[in-house]
Amino acid sequence: MHFICVHGVGHGGWCWDQTAQDLRALGHTVVAPDLPLTSLEEDAQTIIDLLDGVDGPKALVGHSYGGLVISKAAGTRTDIDHLYFVAAIMADADEIFLETSAAYPTKFSAALDIHDDGTFTVVKGKEQASFYHKCPPDVVEAAIGKLRPTAMACLMGASGATPWNQIPATYIVCRQDQAIDPVLQDIMAKRAKYVVELDTDHSPFASMPKEFLEILTRAPANA
């Protein structure tokens, strides 16, 4: 399987390093690009361009905002075998996630620092509570040092697509998530064919890497 792993706001392809290493050790191929984080359209185009260059079985793995990106990228395609939504935005075609999530505040939503240039970051000192509170300290320190701004525009548009109606999808609910409320994750997860749960934070690829790898590599029908 060829996995294209798509990160969330503030992050980069680096957050998939352990997952990519583990998948490659099992014989899979992996690409984990850095999204521009300038708009949903530009981020989705990054993934579309990658898909156009890949033959054979392929899966899209979207974490957090990356779920919105893979939804838009996969909207009209017939060459994707599986979608994985990892504590991710799995919104209806015309749904604006910022509006939906307003009813489900989290530590992350309370820690946004919105800048004059239209980007946002997480208030310094609030990153671990928002994303990584179950991760090892060394992983947390390294991750915080790599976080970058994201354009508010990324979260202000709709995907225009519901690819899970044609492509099998797995939703991974993270029960201790402080970025996207697990209650909201449960609501979105009803759109997926398969649902699994991990008792961890917003970053299962770092906090529970072995369990996360097992979900990606076992037969979806057993999810």
Salt bridges, closest charged atoms under 4 A:
ASP52 OD1 - ARG77 NH2 2.95
ASP79 OD2 - LYS58 NZ 3.78
ASP79 OD1 - ARG77 NE 2.89
ASP92 OD2 - ARG191 NH2 3.30
GLU95 OE1 - ARG191 NH2 3.51
ASP177 OD2 - HIS202 ND1 2.64
ASP186 OD1 - ARG175 NH2 2.74
GLU197 OE2 - ARG175 NH2 3.06
GLU214 OE2 - ARG218 NH1 3.60
